Amino acid sequence: DAKTTQPTSMDCAEGRAANLPCNHSTISGNEYVYWYRQIHSQGPQYIIHGLKNNETNEMASLIITEDRKSSTLILPHATLRDTAVYYCIVRLNTGGFKTIFGAGTRLFVKA
Amino acid sequence: GAVVSQHPSRVICKSGTSVKIECRSLDFQATTMFWYRQFPKQSLMLMATSNEGSKATYEQGVEKDKFLINHASLTLSTLTVTSAHPEDSSFYICSALRDRQARAKNIQYFGAGTRLSVL
């Protein structure tokens, strides 16, 4: 699986947008970008995924650059409950894949 | 969203005993399930991939005789930690792959995790 690079930690003010970057310069053409988050002592929670087009759902938006070498997860109005470790994962979307977690970004949302 | 139930959420056992952890997909069928472990302040580490009706595939360095995985149905996978020792104490997390659903293709959903403490 392609590797990703994320900042170790980030801060965000409550109510503001949180923009979490991810570099995946070795991504192959058929690999997707997935984002998960893990709140302390819980299992990871799926957020969003995409291939090359920008995606939006009720939780977040995913912006993927045209060359697909990087992406940004956007939480439009961060709340204290969004404090978590966010994982950017690149993998195939067909059978036989494995989801390998990197270190992720620890996001602190402050009041 | 899809729900994956993991039980128990916490278990404390004596060294040498075996512990079974269950993982169920409650509202979808999962041909493939995954087991992870996580040590404090570290990321999740994939232990094995289990496919319904076949033997699990273990990651390098994971002892298959130590961590027995059974995926007997499309909604249930179990992990048994055999002859547990204090170094097996960890946070174990299962994941079920929701496949063949047009709007949720190949998304993994995770259980809440099981915290194992071996005394």
Interface residues (C-beta under 8 A of the other chain):
Chain A: Y34 Y36 Q38 S41 Q42 G43 P44 Q45 Y46 H49 Y87 N93 T94 F97 K98 T99 I100 F101 G102 A103 G104
Chain B: G1 V4 Q6 F34 Y36 S43 L44 M45 L46 T49 F91 I93 S95 K105 N106 I107 Q108 Y109 F110 G111 A112 G113 R115
